[in-house]
Amino acid sequence: MGEDIRSLLAAYQDKVYNQAYRMLGNREEADEASQDVFLRIHRSLDEFRGESKLSSWIFRITANVCISRLRKKQLEVASIDETLDSGDKTVAELIPDDQPDPSEQYASLETAEMIRAQVRRLPANWAQAISLHHFQGMSYDEVAEVMEIPRATVATYILRGRRQLARQLTAALGKDELSY
């Protein structure tokens, strides 16, 4: 059993952390959530019945842990002066040799962070569907399996989430209208 959890940790550690970071938007929160996920996996690995893929089961646990943390976080009051975390990459990773214009990369990073922040403001189910599909690269069928909902519901969540995201970004950017 100890070997099983070690092999799962090796295989899924980065994927779980990445999903947690995208949902929570904070490195420390993602680290803590990842630890919680693997503790839950360790406690309930014997209960895994194989009705879905192991990866779907792990992503579902990750999503549930993150959603619980987001719900707790929503109760906290956030300052409007709070700055966003710039990400988990080093300067060397942000400015590779083949990219001559650092200002474009910085703008791209800023835009990506703004989008992630706006995704976190969406209803939890919409944000989860969008994150799994767009950030994790999962198909609608895979998202449906992870979220344990019909594929059509995934499509609805993603469509509604994109529309709401466009409205939020429009308001955040102070523009008249973003089309989607």
TAGIJO-V538208 format. One line per field, one symbol per residue. phi: phi as a letter, one per 20 degrees, with the letter a starting at -180 (. if undefined). burial: + if it has 16 or more other C-alpha atoms within 10 Angstrom, else -. A space follows every 10 residues. Layout:
phi=???
burial=???
This chain:
phi=.ffgffffff fdgfffgfff fffembffff fffffgffff fffdgfefem fcfgffffff fgffffffff fffffeedff efeeffodde ffffcfgedf dfffffffff ffffffffff efggffffff fffeeemefg fffgffelcf gffggfgfff fffffffffg ffemefadec
burial=----+--++- -++-++++++ +++++++-++ +-++-+++-- ++-------- ----++++++ +++++++-++ ---------- ---------- ---------- ---------+ --++++++++ ++-+++++++ +++----+-+ +++++++--- +--++-++++ ++-++++++- ----------
